[in-house]
């Protein structure tokens, strides 16, 4: 068994480092630049858990039809279930550990400051 380097995927808000990708799970580190945010999105199938490793961020979620913002500091964790609308915004440069089921293309963008909306291919 040999070690390998994570795969970097550049994004308008920063980048992802995909360090594990199997048919059962995916492990990523999301680097979000200060002031940037991911899409306000949801997943039909994908189930994910996140932990803030470094920096500070705000997680916006929709629960019971109402949006709520949660401030995250290093060590804070959250479970994002299928259908839950959510968005991460970096209050300072941050790194987020994400572990999920393997459906990487299961993203439905509701709002996006970079002009990417709708279902991903």
C-alpha positions in Angstrom: 0.0 0.0 0.0 1.4 3.4 -1.0 0.6 6.8 0.3 -0.9 9.4 -2.1 -1.5 13.1 -2.3 -5.0 14.6 -2.0 -6.7 15.8 -5.2 -7.2 19.6 -5.3 -10.3 21.0 -6.9 -10.3 24.8 -7.3 -13.5 26.6 -6.5 -14.5 30.3 -6.7 -14.6 30.4 -2.9 -11.3 28.6 -2.3 -10.6 24.9 -2.9 -11.3 21.3 -1.9 -8.7 18.7 -1.0 -10.2 15.3 -1.6 -8.1 13.0 0.5 -10.4 9.9 0.4 -12.9 8.7 -2.2 -14.3 5.2 -2.1 -17.6 3.7 -3.2 -18.8 4.1 0.4 -17.5 7.5 1.6 -15.6 10.6 0.7 -13.2 12.7 2.9 -12.4 16.3 2.0 -10.9 19.5 3.5 -12.7 22.6 2.2 -10.5 25.7 2.3 -12.8 28.7 2.3 -11.3 32.2 1.8 -12.3 34.9 4.2 -15.6 36.6 3.1 -16.4 33.9 0.6 -19.3 31.4 0.8 -20.5 28.2 -0.8 -23.8 28.0 -2.5 -27.0 27.9 -0.5 -27.7 24.3 -1.4 -29.1 20.9 -0.5 -28.4 17.3 -1.5 -31.0 14.7 -2.5 -29.0 11.7 -1.3 -25.6 12.9 0.0 -25.3 12.8 3.8 -22.4 14.7 5.3 -20.8 15.7 8.6 -18.4 18.6 9.0 -15.9 19.8 11.6 -14.2 23.2 11.5 -10.5 22.6 11.8 -9.2 26.2 11.6 -10.6 29.7 11.4 -14.2 30.9 11.9 -17.3 30.5 9.8 -21.0 30.8 9.8 -23.2 27.9 8.9 -26.6 28.9 7.6 -29.2 26.1 7.7 -33.0 25.9 7.1 -34.9 24.1 9.8 -38.7 24.0 10.0 -39.0 26.5 7.1 -36.8 29.1 8.8 -33.2 30.0 8.2 -30.8 30.0 11.1 -27.2 31.0 11.3 -24.7 29.2 13.6 -21.2 30.6 14.3 -18.5 27.9 14.2 -15.1 28.0 15.9 -12.5 25.3 15.6 -13.7 21.9 16.9 -17.4 22.6 16.2 -19.2 19.9 14.3 -22.5 19.5 12.4 -24.5 16.7 10.6 -26.1 17.8 7.3 -28.8 15.4 6.3 -30.3 15.0 2.8 -32.7 17.7 1.9 -31.3 20.2 4.5 -30.6 23.5 2.9 -27.2 24.9 4.0 -24.4 27.4 3.3 -21.0 27.9 4.8 -19.5 31.4 4.9 -15.9 32.1 6.0 -15.6 34.9 8.6 -11.9 34.4 8.3 -9.8 31.9 6.2 -11.0 28.5 7.3 -10.5 24.8 6.8 -13.5 22.5 7.2 -13.2 18.7 7.4 -16.1 17.0 5.6 -16.9 13.3 5.5 -19.8 12.2 3.4 -21.4 9.6 1.3 -19.9 9.4 -2.2 -22.4 11.3 -4.3 -20.2 14.2 -5.2 -22.4 15.5 -8.0 -25.5 15.5 -5.8 -25.7 19.3 -5.4 -28.8 21.4 -5.9 -27.9 25.1 -5.8 -30.7 27.4 -4.6 -28.6 30.6 -4.4 -25.0 31.2 -5.5 -23.0 34.5 -5.6 -20.9 33.1 -8.4 -23.8 32.5 -10.9 -23.9 28.7 -10.4 -27.5 27.7 -9.8 -29.6 24.5 -10.3 -28.6 20.9 -10.3 -25.1 19.9 -11.0 -24.5 17.5 -13.9 
